[in-house]
Amino acid sequence: MAPGNGTTAVADALAWLQALAAGHGWSSRTVSTLLLCADEALANIAMHARRPDGERARIWLACGPTDAGVGVLIEDDGVAFNPVTQPSSALAASLDEAEIGGHGLRLLRHYLRQMQYGREAERNLLYMELEI
């Protein structure tokens, strides 16, 4: 699926994933985890990824069953950025001390079986896999 760019692309991609999941008969837990992780990754791309010309990065999406669960491949044509090597933000001792940002990576690392990054043909490739 090539949903485009921006926040509309995120909504379109999530609707497509939900329909795909229903067609495969995946459990509600699998679908919830899939949508949560995809939303986190896609929202960050939509908000932050820019092409070299400064325009918002375009997003492409593929998803399907794997031997171990469900795989999602998100591609964007933004400048190179590897989220896999980025650290998660430190946990705050209290809500008053908590800061916004960086906690999505912790969420992805918690729920995903694996997360891999690559770069091909001027595109970022983020592969995420979760267990069924």
Secondary structure as GFF3:
##gff-version 3
##sequence-region A 1 132
A	DSSP	alpha_helix	6	24	.	.	.	ID=ss1
A	DSSP	alpha_helix	28	48	.	.	.	ID=ss2
A	DSSP	beta_strand	59	65	.	.	.	ID=ss3
A	DSSP	beta_strand	69	76	.	.	.	ID=ss4
A	DSSP	three_ten_helix	83	85	.	.	.	ID=ss5
A	DSSP	three_ten_helix	95	97	.	.	.	ID=ss6
A	DSSP	alpha_helix	103	111	.	.	.	ID=ss7
A	DSSP	beta_strand	114	120	.	.	.	ID=ss8
A	DSSP	beta_strand	123	131	.	.	.	ID=ss9
###
